[in-house]
């Protein structure tokens, strides 16, 4: 490379550096003038897309930009993380600043419909300390629902205890809704660390709201309408999602006695309890009787008993 070419290269580099310096100086001058005219800039959260009324806000709906102080509206949200999970009280247009006055925390004011799984229904059942696991239930817990059902009249009246629903999710305890964000922040004793206080830990509720399939809810409503005090809840481990058949419990199970059913005297010794096979006893159903062939006569036998 000759001397002229080297000199030309260095001149070009110098001109480029001077241009960059002039551009930087101009931008700083403009920034200073804007700061004098409109005030200093501050970070503010705006909507990155249209947000519908009662829509839950997530990260994809938010954007953080620098805005002149004079252009920032009162109650504007400056921390995007704090807005995530809240609900829009009114429609918010793309580019609009998020205001605390337009946001709601999930709870009674925002409704429960968004927490109900598609294809399922929500229903509320009453609970107390005995039927509600000492009110240690929390939104998001999973439970089984057990019912003590009475049927029959007089000497034929019976009671069965049956698990009617398994692995049921609790959507709300009283007015505390699942996925509700803690609404109180407190400093610790040192005054340095901020603790989040979960307000959903209240035990003053008298009912819980659960979800289930429409036919399951229909059965539950039948029991609620006839004997609401017969429903009990049992708490499951959050990782226990197994649903297995559970045999109905009757008084003979508690007393460890055979179940007796009235049978014709012709089957076995009259008046003696004869145990049926285990499969029939487990199902609480009498053994099926075969249909005889040809004409039959019906004698008047003495009644005996047969054990299930």
C-alpha positions as CSV (number, residue, x, y, z in Angstrom):
1,X,0.0,0.0,0.0
2,X,1.4,3.4,-1.0
3,X,1.8,6.5,1.1
4,X,-1.2,8.2,-0.6
5,X,-3.5,5.2,0.0
6,X,-2.4,5.0,3.6
7,X,-3.1,8.7,4.1
8,X,-6.5,8.4,2.4
9,X,-7.4,5.5,4.7
10,X,-6.5,7.4,7.9
11,X,-8.4,10.5,6.7
12,X,-11.5,8.3,6.0
13,X,-11.2,6.8,9.5
14,X,-10.8,10.2,11.0
15,X,-13.8,11.6,9.2
16,X,-15.9,8.6,10.3
17,X,-14.9,9.0,13.9
18,X,-15.7,12.7,13.7
19,X,-19.1,12.0,12.2
20,X,-19.8,9.5,15.0
21,X,-18.8,12.1,17.6
22,X,-21.0,14.8,16.0
23,X,-24.0,12.4,15.9
24,X,-23.5,11.4,19.6
25,X,-23.1,15.1,20.6
26,X,-26.3,15.9,18.7
27,X,-28.3,13.1,20.3
28,X,-27.1,14.2,23.7
29,X,-28.0,17.7,23.0
30,X,-31.5,16.6,21.9
31,X,-31.9,14.5,24.9
32,X,-30.9,17.4,27.1
33,X,-33.3,19.7,25.4
34,X,-36.1,17.2,25.7
35,X,-35.3,16.7,29.4
36,X,-35.5,20.5,29.9
37,X,-38.7,20.7,28.0
38,X,-40.6,17.6,29.1
39,X,-38.6,16.4,32.2
40,X,-36.4,13.4,32.7
41,X,-37.5,10.0,31.3
42,X,-38.8,7.1,33.3
43,X,-39.6,3.5,32.6
44,X,-43.3,2.7,32.2
45,X,-45.3,-0.4,31.2
46,X,-47.5,-0.2,28.2
47,X,-49.8,-2.8,26.4
48,X,-47.9,-4.7,23.7
49,X,-51.3,-5.8,22.3
50,X,-55.0,-5.2,22.9
51,X,-56.1,-6.5,26.3
52,X,-59.8,-7.4,26.6
53,X,-62.0,-6.6,29.6
54,X,-61.6,-9.3,32.4
55,X,-58.6,-10.8,30.5
56,X,-55.8,-12.1,32.7
57,X,-52.5,-10.3,31.8
58,X,-49.4,-12.3,30.9
59,X,-45.9,-11.3,29.8
60,X,-46.7,-11.3,26.1
61,X,-49.2,-8.5,26.6
62,X,-46.7,-6.1,28.2
63,X,-43.8,-3.9,27.1
64,X,-41.5,-1.6,29.1
65,X,-40.4,1.7,27.5
66,X,-38.8,5.0,28.5
67,X,-41.2,7.9,28.6
68,X,-40.7,11.5,29.5
69,X,-41.8,12.2,33.0
70,X,-44.4,14.7,32.0
71,X,-46.0,12.1,29.7
72,X,-46.5,9.4,32.4
73,X,-50.0,9.3,33.7
74,X,-50.8,9.1,37.4
75,X,-51.0,5.5,38.8
76,X,-49.0,4.2,35.8
77,X,-47.4,0.8,36.3
78,X,-43.6,0.8,36.2
79,X,-43.0,-2.8,37.1
80,X,-44.2,-5.4,34.5
81,X,-43.8,-8.3,36.9
82,X,-46.3,-6.8,39.3
83,X,-48.9,-6.6,36.6
84,X,-48.6,-10.2,35.4
85,X,-51.5,-12.3,36.7
86,X,-53.8,-9.3,37.3
87,X,-57.0,-8.8,35.4
88,X,-58.0,-5.9,33.1
89,X,-61.0,-4.2,34.6
90,X,-61.6,-2.4,31.3
91,X,-60.3,-2.9,27.7
92,X,-56.8,-1.6,27.2
93,X,-55.5,-0.7,23.8
94,X,-52.1,-1.5,22.3
95,X,-49.6,1.2,23.3
96,X,-51.7,2.5,26.2
97,X,-50.1,2.8,29.6
98,X,-51.2,0.3,32.2
99,X,-52.7,2.1,35.2
100,X,-53.4,0.5,38.6
101,X,-56.9,1.9,38.4
102,X,-57.6,-0.4,35.4
103,X,-56.3,-3.6,37.0
104,X,-57.9,-6.0,39.4
105,X,-56.5,-8.8,41.5
106,X,-58.1,-12.2,40.8
107,X,-60.9,-12.7,43.3
108,X,-64.6,-12.2,43.8
109,X,-64.6,-9.0,41.8
110,X,-63.1,-10.8,38.7
111,X,-65.3,-13.9,39.0
112,X,-64.5,-17.6,39.0
113,X,-65.4,-18.6,35.5
114,X,-61.9,-18.5,34.1
115,X,-60.7,-21.0,36.8
116,X,-63.3,-23.7,35.8
117,X,-61.9,-26.3,33.4
118,X,-63.6,-26.6,30.0
119,X,-66.3,-29.3,30.1
120,X,-66.7,-29.1,33.9
121,X,-69.0,-27.2,36.2
122,X,-68.5,-25.5,39.6
123,X,-70.7,-26.0,42.6
124,X,-70.5,-24.8,46.2
125,X,-70.9,-27.2,49.2
126,X,-71.1,-26.3,52.9
127,X,-68.3,-27.4,55.2
128,X,-67.4,-27.1,58.9
129,X,-64.5,-28.2,61.1
130,X,-65.5,-31.8,61.0
131,X,-66.6,-32.1,57.4
132,X,-64.0,-29.7,56.0
133,X,-60.7,-31.2,57.4
134,X,-60.7,-28.6,60.2
135,X,-60.9,-25.9,57.5
136,X,-57.3,-26.6,56.5
137,X,-58.4,-26.7,52.9
138,X,-57.0,-24.2,50.5
139,X,-57.8,-23.2,46.9
140,X,-56.0,-25.5,44.6
141,X,-56.1,-28.5,47.0
142,X,-57.4,-31.8,45.7
143,X,-60.0,-33.8,47.7
144,X,-62.3,-36.8,47.7
145,X,-66.0,-36.2,48.5
146,X,-67.6,-38.9,50.7
147,X,-71.4,-39.1,51.4
148,X,-73.3,-41.0,54.1
149,X,-76.6,-41.9,52.3
150,X,-79.7,-43.2,54.1
151,X,-82.4,-45.0,52.2
152,X,-85.4,-47.3,53.0
153,X,-88.0,-46.9,55.7
154,X,-88.8,-48.5,59.0
155,X,-87.0,-51.8,59.6
156,X,-85.6,-51.7,56.1
157,X,-83.8,-48.4,56.6
158,X,-80.1,-48.6,55.7
159,X,-77.1,-46.3,55.7
160,X,-74.2,-46.5,53.2
161,X,-71.0,-44.5,53.2
162,X,-69.7,-44.1,49.7
163,X,-67.0,-42.0,48.0
164,X,-68.9,-40.3,45.2
165,X,-66.1,-38.1,43.8
166,X,-62.4,-38.5,43.7
167,X,-59.5,-36.1,42.9
168,X,-61.7,-33.0,42.9
169,X,-59.9,-29.7,42.8
170,X,-61.0,-26.9,45.1
171,X,-61.5,-23.7,43.2
172,X,-62.3,-21.5,46.1
173,X,-62.7,-21.5,49.9
174,X,-65.3,-18.9,50.7
175,X,-64.4,-15.9,48.7
176,X,-60.7,-16.9,48.3
177,X,-60.3,-17.9,44.7
178,X,-57.6,-20.2,43.3
179,X,-54.6,-18.4,41.8
180,X,-55.4,-15.3,43.9
181,X,-52.3,-13.1,44.2
182,X,-51.2,-12.2,47.8
183,X,-52.3,-8.6,48.4
184,X,-50.3,-7.5,51.3
185,X,-46.5,-6.9,51.6
186,X,-44.8,-6.4,55.0
187,X,-41.2,-5.7,56.0
188,X,-39.5,-8.1,58.3
189,X,-38.2,-7.2,61.8
190,X,-35.0,-5.9,60.2
191,X,-36.9,-3.6,57.9
192,X,-35.0,-4.9,54.9
193,X,-36.8,-8.0,53.5
194,X,-40.3,-7.7,52.1
195,X,-42.5,-10.6,53.0
196,X,-45.5,-11.6,50.9
197,X,-48.5,-12.3,53.1
198,X,-50.9,-14.9,51.6
199,X,-54.4,-13.7,52.5
200,X,-56.0,-16.9,51.2
201,X,-54.9,-18.7,54.4
202,X,-58.1,-17.6,56.2
203,X,-60.1,-20.3,57.9
204,X,-63.3,-18.2,58.4
205,X,-65.0,-19.7,55.3
206,X,-68.1,-21.9,55.7
207,X,-68.2,-23.3,52.1
208,X,-65.9,-24.5,49.4
209,X,-66.4,-24.4,45.6
210,X,-65.3,-27.5,43.6
211,X,-65.5,-28.5,40.0
212,X,-66.6,-31.7,38.3
213,X,-68.2,-33.2,35.3
214,X,-71.9,-32.3,34.7
215,X,-73.2,-35.7,35.7
216,X,-71.0,-35.7,38.8
217,X,-72.3,-32.3,39.8
218,X,-75.8,-33.5,39.2
219,X,-75.4,-36.3,41.7
220,X,-73.8,-34.0,44.2
221,X,-76.6,-31.5,43.9
222,X,-79.1,-34.4,44.6
223,X,-77.4,-35.1,47.9
224,X,-77.1,-31.4,48.7
225,X,-80.8,-31.0,48.2
226,X,-81.8,-33.9,50.4
227,X,-79.1,-34.2,53.1
228,X,-76.4,-31.5,52.9
229,X,-75.0,-32.5,56.2
230,X,-74.1,-35.9,55.0
231,X,-71.2,-34.8,52.8
232,X,-67.6,-35.0,54.0
233,X,-64.3,-34.1,52.4
234,X,-61.0,-35.9,52.6
235,X,-57.7,-34.2,51.7
236,X,-55.3,-35.8,49.1
237,X,-51.6,-35.4,48.6
238,X,-51.1,-33.0,45.6
239,X,-49.2,-35.7,43.7
240,X,-51.8,-38.4,44.4
241,X,-54.0,-38.4,41.3
242,X,-55.0,-42.1,41.4
243,X,-58.7,-42.8,41.1
244,X,-59.6,-46.4,42.2
245,X,-62.9,-48.1,42.9
246,X,-63.7,-48.0,46.6
247,X,-66.2,-50.4,48.1
248,X,-69.2,-49.0,49.9
249,X,-69.2,-49.2,53.7
250,X,-72.2,-50.4,55.6
251,X,-72.8,-51.3,59.3
252,X,-72.0,-54.9,58.8
253,X,-68.4,-53.9,57.8
254,X,-68.0,-52.0,61.1
255,X,-69.4,-54.9,63.2
256,X,-67.6,-57.5,61.1
257,X,-70.8,-59.5,60.6
258,X,-72.1,-61.2,57.5
259,X,-74.7,-59.5,55.4
260,X,-78.0,-61.3,55.4
261,X,-80.6,-61.3,52.6
262,X,-84.0,-63.0,52.5
263,X,-84.0,-66.1,50.2
264,X,-86.4,-69.0,49.4
265,X,-86.2,-71.8,51.9
266,X,-85.3,-74.3,49.1
267,X,-81.7,-73.1,48.8
268,X,-79.6,-74.7,51.5
269,X,-80.7,-75.4,55.0
270,X,-83.6,-73.2,56.0
271,X,-82.8,-70.5,58.6
272,X,-79.0,-70.8,58.2
273,X,-76.7,-68.1,56.9
274,X,-74.8,-69.3,53.9
275,X,-71.9,-67.0,52.7
276,X,-71.8,-66.2,49.0
277,X,-68.6,-66.1,47.0
278,X,-66.3,-63.2,47.8
279,X,-67.0,-61.5,44.5
280,X,-70.7,-61.3,45.2
281,X,-70.2,-60.2,48.8
282,X,-67.8,-57.5,47.7
283,X,-70.4,-56.1,45.3
284,X,-73.2,-56.3,47.8
285,X,-75.3,-58.0,45.2
286,X,-77.2,-61.4,45.5
287,X,-76.1,-64.2,43.2
288,X,-78.0,-64.2,39.9
289,X,-80.6,-67.0,39.7
290,X,-80.8,-69.2,36.6
291,X,-84.1,-69.3,34.9
292,X,-85.7,-72.8,35.0
293,X,-86.8,-74.4,31.8
294,X,-90.4,-75.6,31.3
295,X,-93.4,-75.0,33.6
296,X,-92.8,-74.7,37.3
297,X,-94.9,-74.8,40.4
298,X,-94.4,-72.3,43.2
299,X,-94.6,-73.9,46.6
300,X,-94.9,-71.8,49.7
301,X,-91.4,-72.2,51.3
302,X,-90.4,-71.0,54.7
303,X,-88.1,-68.0,54.5
304,X,-84.5,-68.3,55.4
305,X,-81.5,-66.0,55.3
306,X,-78.5,-66.0,53.0
307,X,-75.3,-64.1,53.7
308,X,-73.6,-61.6,51.3
